[in-house]
Amino acid sequence: MFGIGGGELIFIIFIALMLFGTDKIPEAARTFGKVMANLKHATNEIKTEIQKSADVQEINSSIQQVTSSFTEEVDKVKNSVSVAPPDFTSNALTDATSGINEIKEDFESLTGPIKRQR
């Protein structure tokens, strides 16, 4: 216990009895116990605050990593869209319109005789 032997402990108790007297020792021990409890409580609070701060920093760094990878992917998509030739959009629109018109004509040719019979 703190590197203090039995003889040294008895000597410290003897000196405490000489300084404070037998009637003050219990009160001094209670006060010493309260001080030690408050000190322990304060150190535990500091440890908790440090741990919370470390956890928050870890969460922030992981969120930053996720958002940076997401941002990189979005930038890649933006670059691929902006790299597309300008004729691509008009060609795609023309192709889609012609495809829709063909389907419309096929549908009308199938339902045309049915409409006339009514």
Secondary structure, DSSP 8 states (H G I E B T S, - for coil): -TT--HHHHHHHHHHHHHHH-TTTHHHHHHHHHHHHHHHHHHHHHHHHHHHHHHHHHHHHHHHHHHHHHHHHHHHHHHHHHHHS-HHHHHHHHHHHHHHHHHHHHHHHHHHHHHHHH-
